[in-house]
Amino acid sequence: MVSRHILECVDRLIRDGMQLLNIPFGGKVMLLTGTIRQCCPVSDNEILESSILMCKKNSPLWTQFTKLSLTVNVRADPNEHEFKN
């Protein structure tokens, strides 16, 4: 639910702190979790377009991330003690 503005602010803060102004996030690794489809950022403006523009995918930083997807459900049955360990 973090808006692109927060992500871009964190980027600028880390770049300034690391004194690496031309490297995204000052060369630090950022890990974002969750699904982009679950919750859009909430806008004070009730217009849908303003919420869409606040989405992380509309940030120029979005292309710098590597997107990973879980494709296999690995939930264990209660009897699978070896797998749980």
N, C-alpha and C positions, 0 to 999 in steps of 0.2 A: 504494500500500500504506500510505499515511499514514492513521492513524485520525482520526476526528472530533475526538478530544481534542487531538491535535497541532494540527489546523487551528484549533480554538477557542483554544488557547494562543497561537498566532501572532497571531490576531485581537486578543486582549487585550493582548499585548505591543505591537503596532503602535498600537492605540488609546491606550494609556498614553503611548507615546513621542510621538505626535502631539498629545496632549491633546485628542482628539476622541472622547470616550467614547461618544457616541450614534451614531456613523457606523461601519458595518462596515469593518474593516481601516483605520481612521483616514482613510478617503477614498482610500487607495492602491489601485492596480489590482493584482489578483492573477491570475496565469495558472496554471491547473492543466491539465496535459496527460495524455493516456492515455485508456483506456477504463475505465469504472466496473465493467464486467463481468469484467475479467481477473483481478484479484487482490483478494480481501477482506483487510482488516487481520487480522493474526495475533494471537490472544488467548492469554494464559497459561492461561485457562480453556478446557477442551476442549468446552464446550457451544457448539453452533452459534449459539444465540440471542445469546450474548455477542459473537461475531464480527460478527453482523448489526447489533447495537446500536452497534458501533464504526464502522460504515460512514459515510462522509462524507454520504451521502444522508439520514441520520437526524439530521444537525446542523441547527439552525435557520439556520445560515449558508448552507445549500445553496440556498435560494430566492433569495439575493442574487446568484448567479452566472448568467451568460448561457451557455447550453449551445450549442455549435456542433458540427456534424457534417460530416465530409468525405463527399461523395456521389458524386464523380467520381474514378475512378482515372486519374491523369495520369502514369503511368510512361512513360518514353520508350524507344523502340527504339534500338538502337545506331546505326542509320543516320539518326536524326532529329537532326542536328547543330544545325539552326536552333532547334528546340524546347529542346534542352539549354542552348544559349547564352542 
